[in-house]
Amino acid sequence: MGKVKQTSNYDYFIKLDTKPYIGEWVAIADKKVVSHGKDAQEVYKKARQKNRTDQVSLAKVPEEEILVLKLDYRGGTTITGSH
């Protein structure tokens, strides 16, 4: 199984202040939020219309705080962000 490459959109999302988007889907392209809302398909559709790029990432902002961990299969765990 190959290693999954992280995109700059992922890095942007991990650092993003998600408070304005709690409970919503956010679409990220070129290191910025380009669309957000309650309906994932609509958010993605609007993002693709605004940005004619294949690099649109879609993420759900949870209603409660979560901890995101990056697992290192060589034995370590790194905390990458908290939302």
C-alpha positions as CSV (number, residue, x, y, z in Angstrom):
1,M,0.0,0.0,0.0
2,G,1.5,3.4,-1.1
3,K,1.9,6.5,1.0
4,V,-0.9,9.0,0.7
5,K,0.4,12.4,-0.4
6,Q,-0.9,15.3,1.7
7,T,-2.0,18.3,-0.2
8,S,-1.6,22.0,0.6
9,N,-5.4,22.1,1.0
10,Y,-5.1,19.6,3.8
11,D,-2.4,21.6,5.5
12,Y,-4.5,24.7,5.2
13,F,-7.6,23.0,6.7
14,I,-5.6,21.7,9.7
15,K,-4.5,25.3,10.5
16,L,-7.9,26.9,9.6
17,D,-10.0,28.6,12.3
18,T,-13.1,26.5,11.7
19,K,-15.4,28.4,14.2
20,P,-17.3,30.2,11.4
21,Y,-18.0,26.8,9.7
22,I,-19.1,24.6,12.6
23,G,-21.5,21.9,11.3
24,E,-20.8,22.8,7.7
25,W,-19.0,21.4,4.7
26,V,-16.1,23.6,3.5
27,A,-14.5,23.4,0.1
28,I,-10.9,24.5,-0.1
29,A,-8.9,25.3,-3.2
30,D,-5.6,27.1,-3.6
31,K,-5.2,27.4,0.2
32,K,-8.5,29.2,0.8
33,V,-12.1,28.4,1.6
34,V,-14.0,28.9,-1.7
35,S,-17.4,27.6,-0.6
36,H,-19.2,26.4,2.5
37,G,-22.7,25.2,3.6
38,K,-24.8,22.3,4.9
39,D,-25.1,20.4,1.6
40,A,-21.9,18.7,0.5
41,Q,-22.9,18.4,-3.1
42,E,-23.9,22.0,-3.4
43,V,-20.7,23.2,-1.7
44,Y,-18.6,21.1,-4.0
45,K,-20.5,22.2,-7.1
46,K,-20.1,25.9,-6.2
47,A,-16.4,25.4,-5.5
48,R,-15.9,23.8,-8.9
49,Q,-17.8,26.7,-10.6
50,K,-15.7,29.3,-8.8
51,N,-12.4,27.5,-9.3
52,R,-11.8,25.6,-12.5
53,T,-9.3,23.3,-10.8
54,D,-9.2,19.6,-10.0
55,Q,-7.6,20.4,-6.6
56,V,-10.8,21.1,-4.6
57,S,-10.8,19.4,-1.2
58,L,-14.1,18.9,0.7
59,A,-14.1,18.6,4.5
60,K,-16.9,18.4,7.2
61,V,-16.3,20.7,10.2
62,P,-17.5,18.8,13.3
63,E,-19.9,20.3,15.7
64,E,-17.7,19.3,18.6
65,E,-14.0,19.6,19.1
66,I,-11.9,16.7,17.7
67,L,-8.3,15.8,17.8
68,V,-6.6,14.8,14.5
69,L,-3.6,12.5,14.8
70,K,-1.1,11.6,12.2
71,L,0.0,8.0,12.7
72,D,3.5,7.0,11.9
73,Y,3.7,3.3,11.3
74,R,7.3,3.3,12.5
75,G,6.1,3.6,16.1
76,G,5.2,7.2,16.7
77,T,2.2,9.5,16.8
78,T,2.2,13.1,16.0
79,I,-0.6,15.6,16.8
80,T,-1.3,17.5,13.6
81,G,-4.3,19.7,14.7
82,S,-7.3,20.1,16.8
83,H,-10.7,21.4,15.6
